[in-house]
């Protein structure tokens, strides 16, 4: 279930994001491939600016962003490298956190 609706005045924009449906979620939940708002506005480029997150890629849709394959073994295992940007925790877009460098 989405968070309860609120007003812009009750949503601290320094730490939170006001969803299009007026739910208020933590900014750490933006662009993490989870619909935390209940209307997907926390995952869209137009509202949450997810296209600005380094490493925000969806391999299922055929986009690889800055990732390039270094080599492929037997057509199954591929070693990837990110071409630019600072390696960050892409879920929270923070320099600290947990991430897997492939």
Secondary structure in CASP SS format (residue, H / E / C, confidence):
PFRMAT SS
TARGET T0000
AUTHOR 0000-0000-0000
METHOD secondary structure of the structure
MODEL  1
X C 1.00
X C 1.00
X C 1.00
X C 1.00
X E 1.00
X C 1.00
X C 1.00
X H 1.00
X H 1.00
X H 1.00
X C 1.00
X C 1.00
X C 1.00
X C 1.00
X C 1.00
X E 1.00
X E 1.00
X E 1.00
X C 1.00
X C 1.00
X C 1.00
X C 1.00
X E 1.00
X E 1.00
X E 1.00
X E 1.00
X H 1.00
X H 1.00
X H 1.00
X C 1.00
X C 1.00
X C 1.00
X C 1.00
X C 1.00
X C 1.00
X C 1.00
X C 1.00
X C 1.00
X C 1.00
X C 1.00
X H 1.00
X H 1.00
X H 1.00
X C 1.00
X H 1.00
X H 1.00
X H 1.00
X H 1.00
X C 1.00
X H 1.00
X H 1.00
X H 1.00
X C 1.00
X C 1.00
X C 1.00
X C 1.00
X C 1.00
X C 1.00
X H 1.00
X H 1.00
X H 1.00
X C 1.00
X C 1.00
X C 1.00
X C 1.00
X C 1.00
X E 1.00
X E 1.00
X E 1.00
X E 1.00
X E 1.00
X E 1.00
X E 1.00
X C 1.00
X C 1.00
X C 1.00
X E 1.00
X E 1.00
X E 1.00
X E 1.00
X E 1.00
X E 1.00
X C 1.00
X C 1.00
X C 1.00
X C 1.00
X C 1.00
X C 1.00
X E 1.00
X C 1.00
X C 1.00
X C 1.00
X C 1.00
X E 1.00
X C 1.00
X C 1.00
X C 1.00
X C 1.00
X C 1.00
X C 1.00
X C 1.00
X C 1.00
END
